[in-house]
């Protein structure tokens, strides 16, 4: 496991901000870390990165214990904190050169150019950081987190302050990095988590209240769902009956089917494969189920 958290605890006076939190994240996995304000997300992330000392438990990153060797852990992590700390009087390239120097990179110029292009900073790269919009300042922070090509990325609200177009660009960067890195990121934009993650961890009042795949959380484990599929042309019902996991089939129109199932993702994948195998054109494919927002509200209000 690239990130292994066991019984992590943090106490502030009489308040237990993080209460024996445990989870793991594998290489190549992008995991969304969700929770309401004050739930313990940022505190947990700070303890994993070594920026905050835990009162109990352990955090191990790429096989290295944060408590015993925090410097080595920080070399392996790219961290974008929620309060993005930048030197406003420095120019973008100057700041990235400074960060590259801290990491003792040999090819600093090459690394700087790579992250500038990667994070879409080219147009603004000759400006002082203080002259940038909030969205571009966020990009500078992300570039600094990526410059040393870390094994693990921990991103606290990475799309904060970005406009819709910028959000899509940064989303694509995170997806790309997640192919060969371990990514743990928090966001209040639940649509972003749905677009990027397959797995979600939800924390509330310092306790983990959910840790599962997005599909399972939205399905409520074994709750019934309707998969609605519409084709461009009429499709023989016998083809649809080949799909496994269907409890009931309704056909409102010759081109439309409503399929009752407790395995919506499995059914959707089979329908897509069916369309490829038989050269069928799918016009729409939707699952009628819980949104991540509904799951989030249920889990973080029922724990009060």
C-alpha positions as MATLAB code, in Angstrom:
seq = 'XXXXXXXXXXXXXXXXXXXXXXXXXXXXXXXXXXXXXXXXXXXXXXXXXXXXXXXXXXXXXXXXXXXXXXXXXXXXXXXXXXXXXXXXXXXXXXXXXXXXXXXXXXXXXXXXXXXXXXXXXXXXXXXXXXXXXXXXXXXXXXXXXXXXXXXXXXXXXXXXXXXXXXXXXXXXXXXXXXXXXXXXXXXXXXXXXXXXXXXXXXXXXXXXXXXXXXXXXXXXXXXXXXXXXXXXXXXXXXXXXXXXXXXXXXXXXXXXXXXXXXXXXXXXXXXXXXXXXXXXXXXXXXXXXXXXXXXXXXXXXXXX';
ca = [
       0.000    0.000    0.000;
       1.294    3.478   -0.856;
      -0.684    5.011    2.032;
      -1.474    2.961    5.140;
      -3.206    4.739    8.012;
      -3.772    2.829   11.266;
      -5.672    4.273   14.235;
      -4.607    7.849   13.514;
      -5.694   10.200   16.299;
      -5.437   13.946   16.983;
      -6.716   15.737   20.071;
      -7.183   19.504   20.485;
      -7.888   20.313   24.143;
     -11.195   18.526   24.854;
     -12.007   17.939   21.196;
     -10.918   14.784   19.358;
     -10.440   16.095   15.831;
      -9.470   12.683   14.418;
     -10.553    9.527   16.213;
      -8.579    6.345   15.397;
      -8.927    6.716   11.647;
      -7.755    3.750    9.530;
      -7.672    3.282    5.750;
      -5.301    2.440    2.918;
      -4.784    3.669   -0.642;
      -3.022    1.631   -3.333;
      -0.768    2.788   -6.152;
      -2.787    3.809   -9.197;
      -5.847    4.568   -7.061;
      -7.573    7.960   -6.887;
      -9.547    8.240   -3.661;
     -11.860   11.085   -2.706;
     -11.706   12.151    0.943;
     -14.970   13.837    1.905;
     -16.519   15.375    4.962;
     -18.239   18.545    6.191;
     -16.209   21.480    7.500;
     -14.429   20.547   10.719;
     -14.808   16.808   10.110;
     -11.058   16.123   10.292;
     -10.109   15.916    6.591;
      -7.328   18.504    6.562;
      -6.011   17.365    9.954;
      -5.745   13.782    8.697;
      -3.966   14.899    5.535;
      -1.507   17.005    7.523;
      -0.659   14.026    9.735;
      -0.095   11.780    6.712;
       2.291   14.316    5.189;
       4.168   14.866    8.456;
       3.192   18.535    8.748;
       1.277   17.730   11.919;
       2.276   15.242   14.600;
      -0.279   12.571   15.439;
      -1.267   11.919   19.061;
      -1.808    8.251   18.324;
      -1.727    5.653   15.596;
       0.527    5.599   12.563;
       0.765    6.727    8.948;
       3.014    4.881    6.532;
       3.757    6.270    3.064;
       5.439    4.017    0.475;
       6.687    1.796    3.291;
       8.111    4.670    5.381;
       6.688    5.590    8.797;
       5.909    9.312    8.976;
       6.718    9.461   12.710;
      10.196    7.944   12.410;
      11.355    9.399    9.068;
       9.266   12.451    8.090;
      11.914   13.872    5.713;
      11.931   10.768    3.509;
       8.116   10.763    3.499;
       8.014   14.390    2.351;
      10.304   13.523   -0.563;
       7.780   10.920   -1.678;
       4.725   13.178   -1.332;
       3.385   16.027   -3.425;
       1.177   18.077   -1.116;
      -1.241   20.880   -1.939;
      -2.678   22.192    1.341;
      -6.098   23.821    1.600;
      -4.521   27.180    2.503;
      -2.164   27.274   -0.490;
       1.045   28.898    0.898;
       2.803   30.955   -1.795;
       5.351   33.788   -1.910;
       3.404   36.543   -3.639;
       6.469   38.694   -4.407;
       8.139   35.898   -6.368;
       7.605   35.285  -10.068;
       6.002   31.973  -11.064;
       9.167   30.501  -12.567;
      11.267   31.901   -9.738;
       9.047   30.212   -7.160;
       9.074   26.886   -9.003;
      12.872   27.139   -9.290;
      12.979   27.658   -5.510;
      10.805   24.561   -4.914;
      12.891   22.520   -7.361;
      16.002   23.587   -5.426;
      14.495   22.407   -2.145;
      13.949   18.997   -3.730;
      17.529   19.104   -5.096;
      16.397   18.360   -8.647;
      19.216   18.012  -11.167;
      17.305   19.198  -14.253;
      15.433   22.119  -12.729;
      14.644   23.953  -15.986;
      13.218   20.824  -17.570;
      11.108   20.069  -14.466;
       9.801   23.659  -14.334;
       8.766   23.644  -18.004;
       7.067   20.275  -17.577;
       4.820   21.347  -14.689;
       4.059   24.738  -16.241;
       2.685   23.027  -19.328;
       1.012   20.279  -17.286;
      -0.933   22.699  -15.085;
      -1.731   25.243  -17.818;
       0.457   28.033  -16.433;
       2.233   28.972  -19.673;
       0.289   32.204  -20.304;
       0.807   33.478  -16.745;
       4.277   32.059  -16.111;
       6.123   35.397  -16.389;
       3.992   37.170  -13.798;
       4.456   37.625  -10.083;
       2.338   35.192   -8.074;
       0.616   38.091   -6.335;
      -0.691   39.305   -9.709;
      -2.442   36.034  -10.472;
      -6.110   35.199  -10.008;
      -7.048   32.717   -7.284;
      -7.434   29.977   -9.881;
      -3.934   30.492  -11.278;
      -2.460   30.679   -7.786;
      -4.022   27.270   -7.203;
      -2.308   26.024  -10.355;
       1.043   27.264   -9.056;
       0.491   25.279   -5.848;
      -0.363   22.179   -7.857;
       2.720   22.676  -10.053;
       4.879   22.902   -6.919;
       3.336   19.665   -5.614;
       4.120   17.871   -8.884;
       7.549   19.257   -9.727;
       9.582   16.466   -8.090;
       7.391   13.713   -9.594;
       6.250   12.282   -6.240;
       4.936    8.757   -5.731;
       1.979   10.028   -3.687;
      -0.221   13.091   -4.231;
      -2.233   14.566   -1.372;
      -4.449   17.385   -2.584;
      -6.657   19.386   -0.217;
      -9.349   21.164   -2.259;
      -7.276   21.243   -5.493;
     -10.028   22.862   -7.605;
     -10.822   25.630   -5.117;
     -11.229   28.976   -6.886;
     -11.166   27.554  -10.410;
     -13.745   28.359  -13.077;
     -15.596   25.463  -14.801;
     -13.114   25.239  -17.694;
     -10.138   25.259  -15.322;
     -11.782   22.584  -13.168;
     -12.017   20.254  -16.168;
      -8.345   20.889  -17.017;
      -7.155   20.180  -13.465;
      -9.467   17.164  -13.284;
      -7.691   15.755  -16.328;
      -4.285   16.431  -14.714;
      -5.350   14.529  -11.574;
      -6.677   11.623  -13.658;
      -3.422   11.484  -15.612;
      -1.314   11.533  -12.456;
      -3.497    8.826  -10.923;
      -2.423    6.332  -13.567;
       0.940    5.719  -11.892;
       0.659    7.549   -8.572;
      -1.378    7.249   -5.403;
      -3.825   10.164   -5.150;
      -5.819   11.189   -2.073;
      -7.787   14.386   -2.514;
     -10.550   16.244   -0.738;
     -13.189   18.410   -2.343;
     -16.462   20.094   -1.503;
     -17.464   19.773   -5.159;
     -19.082   16.354   -5.098;
     -19.470   16.301   -8.895;
     -15.678   16.428   -9.111;
     -15.342   13.376   -6.901;
     -17.902   11.519   -9.026;
     -15.973   12.452  -12.186;
     -12.527   11.445  -10.909;
     -12.837    8.744   -8.244;
     -13.896    5.127   -8.112;
     -13.606    5.025   -4.324;
     -14.682    7.443   -1.607;
     -13.833    7.805    2.084;
     -16.235    9.941    4.134;
     -15.238   11.311    7.536;
     -17.598   12.988   10.001;
     -16.716   14.378   13.447;
     -13.326   12.681   13.299;
     -14.688    9.222   12.459;
     -14.747    7.300    9.181;
     -18.420    6.741    8.324;
     -17.922    5.240    4.851;
     -15.116    3.671    2.822;
     -16.310    2.006   -0.351;
     -16.494    2.206   -4.115;
     -18.594    5.019   -5.507;
     -20.904    2.485   -7.137;
     -21.607    0.698   -3.843;
     -22.200    3.918   -1.936;
     -24.607    5.216   -4.539;
     -26.360    1.864   -4.779;
     -26.803    1.616   -1.021;
     -25.087   -1.793   -1.244;
     -28.059   -3.994   -2.183;
     -30.693   -1.395   -2.987;
     -32.764   -1.813   -6.155;
     -31.977    0.370   -9.164;
     -33.329    0.934  -12.639;
     -30.899    1.038  -15.549;
     -32.536    2.877  -18.431;
     -31.108    2.309  -21.910;
     -32.296    3.808  -25.187;
     -31.071    2.618  -28.567;
     -31.165    4.414  -31.904;
     -33.037    1.478  -33.456;
     -35.347   -1.297  -32.203;
     -33.470   -4.059  -30.334;
     -34.632   -7.648  -29.912;
     -35.608   -8.334  -26.309;
     -33.737  -11.655  -26.428;
     -30.455   -9.742  -26.718;
     -31.259   -7.773  -23.559;
     -32.146  -10.998  -21.742;
     -28.532  -12.126  -22.229;
     -27.409   -9.488  -19.717;
     -26.843  -11.054  -16.293;
     -27.925   -9.437  -13.021;
     -31.315   -8.234  -14.294;
     -34.330   -8.920  -12.053;
     -37.024   -7.467  -14.308;
     -37.225   -6.043  -17.858;
     -39.692   -3.387  -18.953;
     -39.915   -2.158  -22.555;
     -41.869    1.122  -22.781;
     -40.843    1.486  -26.444;
     -39.188   -0.716  -29.052;
     -35.977    1.292  -28.645;
     -36.125    1.726  -24.865;
     -35.642   -0.686  -21.944;
     -35.860   -0.219  -18.176;
     -33.881   -2.910  -16.336;
     -34.340   -3.584  -12.620;
     -31.129   -4.670  -10.880;
     -29.060   -4.462   -7.706;
     -25.872   -4.385   -9.791;
     -26.262   -1.262  -11.960;
     -22.578   -0.863  -12.856;
     -22.319   -4.502  -13.933;
     -25.424   -4.181  -16.107;
     -24.208   -0.932  -17.703;
     -20.867   -2.509  -18.651;
     -22.610   -5.506  -20.206;
     -24.919   -3.237  -22.229;
     -21.951   -1.303  -23.583;
     -20.238   -4.560  -24.559;
     -23.496   -5.762  -26.154;
     -23.643   -2.610  -28.275;
     -20.080   -3.227  -29.480;
     -20.629   -6.926  -30.229;
     -23.861   -6.362  -32.179;
     -23.125   -2.915  -33.660;
     -25.932   -1.204  -31.717;
     -26.107    2.550  -31.179;
     -26.859    3.548  -27.570;
     -28.498    6.983  -27.398;
     -28.612    7.161  -23.602;
     -27.628    4.949  -20.667;
     -28.617    6.054  -17.170;
     -28.958    4.636  -13.681;
     -31.770    5.834  -11.452;
     -30.202    5.755   -8.006;
     -28.706    7.849   -5.235;
     -26.369   10.720   -6.074;
     -23.163   11.123   -4.087;
     -24.690   14.261   -2.585;
     -27.576   12.221   -1.143;
     -25.164    9.620    0.260;
     -22.971   12.349    1.757;
     -25.893   14.129    3.435;
     -27.267   10.877    4.848;
     -23.947    9.776    6.338;
     -22.914   13.150    7.743;
     -26.279   14.136    9.265;
     -27.261   10.782   10.752;
     -24.096   10.775   12.873;
     -25.072   13.885   14.828;
];
